[in-house]
Amino acid sequence: MTSRSPVSKDPYALAYRYRELMKEKPKRVGERNNTYYENLLANQPDPADDDMDARSRAIRYAKEHYECFYEYKHLNVIVEYLDKKAAKGA
């Protein structure tokens, strides 16, 4: 198992580790979660390995490319890209 770099040294940590970091550092009284980071596809729970629906495929892709900060609004664009890529490879 590889160890993750400290948040201070990873400029993209919030893009894919927001929920994990919020568990480690609880919010202060009156403080709210950042909905932008919560809704990034890379911050969504990992789909099951055998799930091949559009949402699951997009989440897997976003987790591999977290530096792009993909949101739900990008889901169709990601799926179209993955379908075109699969068609070229077939």
Buried (B, 14 or more C-beta within 10 A) or exposed (E): EEEEEEBEEEEEBBBBBBEEEBEEEEEEEEEEEEEEBEEBBBBBEEBEEEEEEBBBBBBBBBBEBBEBBBEBEBBEEBBEEBEEEEEEEE
